[in-house]
């Protein structure tokens, strides 16, 4: 709803990965890129990892458009798509416990778990097949898969495994504790090997069913959680022999836990979706 240049927003998060959501099913925001940069500031505005729009779709129940804090548009957001599904359901656009969401990386199907008030509290998402081809990530690496390949960043050599879950990820198996993630993350994000920049996960294998992860997201910096990053980390762990395909793996992030299952056909992600507060903002 837009009135007198003000629009209602919904501050939502998926295990701490927080975005500012707008219901655009019947209205339009003309410059979401600049709006995301303005509203994401945590000191002078609402604050968030970016802005996400719930939009009309001709091919699904709804459409998601996602913008990072720097204004760049992302093709996919795992924590965001769960919140989009919750918003569509809780606002009455979807009246069942299954929802389809159109994204720039394809249509995603969500299965909801509802609370006692009939609101969505979590969702399991069919994220689609992982892309492993080096050139399709995209990256300077070639081959059908890039597993534990050497990459020098900031004068140090890392073993990297590349996975795209609709957006590109570089997974490094290194203890995420005590990292200068801002310096290291920027080095990965802007490395010449990644023409569209990269999201980077630093992962510790706890055991065959648990991973611990920190993430540096392109355009947003370190975030408390990243759904596609958790998916990519599990895929990478399976490719490196640390975990097994078909088993549910718990990924521990700074904001909470996600349950990920990697199969031959797809990757499933399950986690919470929460409304923090609502308000009105001049746009």
Secondary structure, 3 states (H helix, E strand, C coil): CEECCEEEEEEEEECCEEEEEEEECCCCCCCHHHHHHHHCCCCCCCCCCEEEEEECCCCCCEEEEEEECCCCEECCCHHHHHHHHHHHHHCCCCCCCEEEEEECCEEEEEEEEECCCCCEEEEEEECCCCECCHHHCCCCCCCCCCCCEEEEECCEEEEEEEEECCCEEEEEECCCCCCCHHHHHHHHHCCCCCCCCCEEEEEEEEECCEEEEEEEECCCEEECCCHHHHHHHHHHHHHCCCCCCCCEEEEEECCEEEEEEECCCCEEEEEECEEEEEEEEEC
